[in-house]
Amino acid sequence: MIIADTSIWVEFFKRIEPIFSSLVTLLENRNIIGLSCIFGELLQGARNKRERQTIQSYWENLPRTDESSIFIEAGIYSSEQKLLSKSIGLIDAVILVAAGKANSQVWTLDKKLLNVLAREDQFHLANGVSGA
């Protein structure tokens, strides 16, 4: 399973290759996990009702992971790993913790998050899409 962060979804909605095709295949196979914080960010940036409906449609149809207490766990993890000093905010910490709990890969184009992922043994970058 894969957690695609906001940067990947933005590229997907813009139909930017190779992200678009890769994500289509993963979505068809139900290999993308939806996180509420990512879809909250996407909805925050939606420009109109049509975009909001499209984003919500994906959200409603994605597999999900248990997010109960995830923000507390992410806060603890962030503190322990000193992620704020690496410019990693709470949302990205949530993504890291959720990926660890679900034994999932993280797809991102965020350079700061990529740097943290590259140093973490328990997280794996997706080949060819991570932007690394």
Secondary structure by P-SEA (a helix, b strand, c coil): cbbbcaaaaaaaaacccaaaaaaaaaaaaccbbbbaaaaaaaaaacccaaaaaaaaaaaaccccccccaaaaaaaaaaaaaccccccccaaaaaaaaaaaaacbbbbbccaaaaaaaaaccccccccccccc
